[in-house]
């Protein structure tokens, strides 16, 4: 179905791929792991906002 797009540029998909966040989500994720993910994302976002 998507074969026609296999060799061409996909600018919207490529842009989205550069900017998306994919956090770990699985049933056995512990509270400690969740806290680690939230802390890391918060620190990164704060750093990004501070540097523009």
Phi and psi in radians as a Rosetta constraint file:
Dihedral C 1 N 2 CA 2 C 2 CIRCULARHARMONIC -1.787 0.35
Dihedral N 2 CA 2 C 2 N 3 CIRCULARHARMONIC 0.167 0.35
Dihedral C 2 N 3 CA 3 C 3 CIRCULARHARMONIC -0.967 0.35
Dihedral N 3 CA 3 C 3 N 4 CIRCULARHARMONIC -0.616 0.35
Dihedral C 3 N 4 CA 4 C 4 CIRCULARHARMONIC -1.094 0.35
Dihedral N 4 CA 4 C 4 N 5 CIRCULARHARMONIC -0.361 0.35
Dihedral C 4 N 5 CA 5 C 5 CIRCULARHARMONIC -1.709 0.35
Dihedral N 5 CA 5 C 5 N 6 CIRCULARHARMONIC -0.075 0.35
Dihedral C 5 N 6 CA 6 C 6 CIRCULARHARMONIC -1.071 0.35
Dihedral N 6 CA 6 C 6 N 7 CIRCULARHARMONIC -0.591 0.35
Dihedral C 6 N 7 CA 7 C 7 CIRCULARHARMONIC -1.803 0.35
Dihedral N 7 CA 7 C 7 N 8 CIRCULARHARMONIC -0.070 0.35
Dihedral C 7 N 8 CA 8 C 8 CIRCULARHARMONIC -1.703 0.35
Dihedral N 8 CA 8 C 8 N 9 CIRCULARHARMONIC 2.889 0.35
Dihedral C 8 N 9 CA 9 C 9 CIRCULARHARMONIC -1.242 0.35
Dihedral N 9 CA 9 C 9 N 10 CIRCULARHARMONIC 2.571 0.35
Dihedral C 9 N 10 CA 10 C 10 CIRCULARHARMONIC -2.218 0.35
Dihedral N 10 CA 10 C 10 N 11 CIRCULARHARMONIC 1.297 0.35
Dihedral C 10 N 11 CA 11 C 11 CIRCULARHARMONIC -1.060 0.35
Dihedral N 11 CA 11 C 11 N 12 CIRCULARHARMONIC -0.660 0.35
Dihedral C 11 N 12 CA 12 C 12 CIRCULARHARMONIC -1.219 0.35
Dihedral N 12 CA 12 C 12 N 13 CIRCULARHARMONIC -0.799 0.35
Dihedral C 12 N 13 CA 13 C 13 CIRCULARHARMONIC -1.115 0.35
Dihedral N 13 CA 13 C 13 N 14 CIRCULARHARMONIC -0.702 0.35
Dihedral C 13 N 14 CA 14 C 14 CIRCULARHARMONIC -1.152 0.35
Dihedral N 14 CA 14 C 14 N 15 CIRCULARHARMONIC -0.690 0.35
Dihedral C 14 N 15 CA 15 C 15 CIRCULARHARMONIC -1.135 0.35
Dihedral N 15 CA 15 C 15 N 16 CIRCULARHARMONIC -0.810 0.35
Dihedral C 15 N 16 CA 16 C 16 CIRCULARHARMONIC -1.060 0.35
Dihedral N 16 CA 16 C 16 N 17 CIRCULARHARMONIC -0.703 0.35
Dihedral C 16 N 17 CA 17 C 17 CIRCULARHARMONIC -1.062 0.35
Dihedral N 17 CA 17 C 17 N 18 CIRCULARHARMONIC -0.638 0.35
Dihedral C 17 N 18 CA 18 C 18 CIRCULARHARMONIC -1.243 0.35
Dihedral N 18 CA 18 C 18 N 19 CIRCULARHARMONIC -0.408 0.35
Dihedral C 18 N 19 CA 19 C 19 CIRCULARHARMONIC -1.975 0.35
Dihedral N 19 CA 19 C 19 N 20 CIRCULARHARMONIC -0.118 0.35
Dihedral C 19 N 20 CA 20 C 20 CIRCULARHARMONIC -1.428 0.35
Dihedral N 20 CA 20 C 20 N 21 CIRCULARHARMONIC 2.800 0.35
Dihedral C 20 N 21 CA 21 C 21 CIRCULARHARMONIC -2.077 0.35
Dihedral N 21 CA 21 C 21 N 22 CIRCULARHARMONIC 2.274 0.35
Dihedral C 21 N 22 CA 22 C 22 CIRCULARHARMONIC -2.184 0.35
Dihedral N 22 CA 22 C 22 N 23 CIRCULARHARMONIC 1.475 0.35
Dihedral C 22 N 23 CA 23 C 23 CIRCULARHARMONIC -1.267 0.35
Dihedral N 23 CA 23 C 23 N 24 CIRCULARHARMONIC 2.751 0.35
Dihedral C 23 N 24 CA 24 C 24 CIRCULARHARMONIC -1.181 0.35
Dihedral N 24 CA 24 C 24 N 25 CIRCULARHARMONIC 2.305 0.35
Dihedral C 24 N 25 CA 25 C 25 CIRCULARHARMONIC -2.444 0.35
Dihedral N 25 CA 25 C 25 N 26 CIRCULARHARMONIC 1.929 0.35
Dihedral C 25 N 26 CA 26 C 26 CIRCULARHARMONIC -2.760 0.35
Dihedral N 26 CA 26 C 26 N 27 CIRCULARHARMONIC 2.730 0.35
Dihedral C 26 N 27 CA 27 C 27 CIRCULARHARMONIC -1.030 0.35
Dihedral N 27 CA 27 C 27 N 28 CIRCULARHARMONIC -0.548 0.35
Dihedral C 27 N 28 CA 28 C 28 CIRCULARHARMONIC -1.614 0.35
Dihedral N 28 CA 28 C 28 N 29 CIRCULARHARMONIC 0.191 0.35
Dihedral C 28 N 29 CA 29 C 29 CIRCULARHARMONIC -1.070 0.35
Dihedral N 29 CA 29 C 29 N 30 CIRCULARHARMONIC 2.173 0.35
Dihedral C 29 N 30 CA 30 C 30 CIRCULARHARMONIC -1.504 0.35
Dihedral N 30 CA 30 C 30 N 31 CIRCULARHARMONIC 2.874 0.35
Dihedral C 30 N 31 CA 31 C 31 CIRCULARHARMONIC -1.056 0.35
Dihedral N 31 CA 31 C 31 N 32 CIRCULARHARMONIC -0.684 0.35
Dihedral C 31 N 32 CA 32 C 32 CIRCULARHARMONIC -1.112 0.35
Dihedral N 32 CA 32 C 32 N 33 CIRCULARHARMONIC -0.736 0.35
Dihedral C 32 N 33 CA 33 C 33 CIRCULARHARMONIC -1.154 0.35
Dihedral N 33 CA 33 C 33 N 34 CIRCULARHARMONIC -0.720 0.35
Dihedral C 33 N 34 CA 34 C 34 CIRCULARHARMONIC -1.074 0.35
Dihedral N 34 CA 34 C 34 N 35 CIRCULARHARMONIC -0.778 0.35
Dihedral C 34 N 35 CA 35 C 35 CIRCULARHARMONIC -1.040 0.35
Dihedral N 35 CA 35 C 35 N 36 CIRCULARHARMONIC -0.715 0.35
Dihedral C 35 N 36 CA 36 C 36 CIRCULARHARMONIC -1.084 0.35
Dihedral N 36 CA 36 C 36 N 37 CIRCULARHARMONIC -0.790 0.35
Dihedral C 36 N 37 CA 37 C 37 CIRCULARHARMONIC -1.093 0.35
Dihedral N 37 CA 37 C 37 N 38 CIRCULARHARMONIC -0.820 0.35
Dihedral C 37 N 38 CA 38 C 38 CIRCULARHARMONIC -1.098 0.35
Dihedral N 38 CA 38 C 38 N 39 CIRCULARHARMONIC -0.757 0.35
Dihedral C 38 N 39 CA 39 C 39 CIRCULARHARMONIC -1.086 0.35
Dihedral N 39 CA 39 C 39 N 40 CIRCULARHARMONIC -0.803 0.35
Dihedral C 39 N 40 CA 40 C 40 CIRCULARHARMONIC -1.096 0.35
Dihedral N 40 CA 40 C 40 N 41 CIRCULARHARMONIC -0.765 0.35
Dihedral C 40 N 41 CA 41 C 41 CIRCULARHARMONIC -1.143 0.35
Dihedral N 41 CA 41 C 41 N 42 CIRCULARHARMONIC -0.725 0.35
Dihedral C 41 N 42 CA 42 C 42 CIRCULARHARMONIC -1.084 0.35
Dihedral N 42 CA 42 C 42 N 43 CIRCULARHARMONIC -0.803 0.35
Dihedral C 42 N 43 CA 43 C 43 CIRCULARHARMONIC -1.082 0.35
Dihedral N 43 CA 43 C 43 N 44 CIRCULARHARMONIC -0.754 0.35
Dihedral C 43 N 44 CA 44 C 44 CIRCULARHARMONIC -1.136 0.35
Dihedral N 44 CA 44 C 44 N 45 CIRCULARHARMONIC -0.754 0.35
Dihedral C 44 N 45 CA 45 C 45 CIRCULARHARMONIC -1.143 0.35
Dihedral N 45 CA 45 C 45 N 46 CIRCULARHARMONIC -0.747 0.35
Dihedral C 45 N 46 CA 46 C 46 CIRCULARHARMONIC -1.086 0.35
Dihedral N 46 CA 46 C 46 N 47 CIRCULARHARMONIC -0.718 0.35
Dihedral C 46 N 47 CA 47 C 47 CIRCULARHARMONIC -1.123 0.35
Dihedral N 47 CA 47 C 47 N 48 CIRCULARHARMONIC -0.756 0.35
Dihedral C 47 N 48 CA 48 C 48 CIRCULARHARMONIC -1.101 0.35
Dihedral N 48 CA 48 C 48 N 49 CIRCULARHARMONIC -0.749 0.35
Dihedral C 48 N 49 CA 49 C 49 CIRCULARHARMONIC -1.171 0.35
Dihedral N 49 CA 49 C 49 N 50 CIRCULARHARMONIC -0.611 0.35
Dihedral C 49 N 50 CA 50 C 50 CIRCULARHARMONIC -1.239 0.35
Dihedral N 50 CA 50 C 50 N 51 CIRCULARHARMONIC -0.559 0.35
Dihedral C 50 N 51 CA 51 C 51 CIRCULARHARMONIC -1.651 0.35
Dihedral N 51 CA 51 C 51 N 52 CIRCULARHARMONIC -0.191 0.35
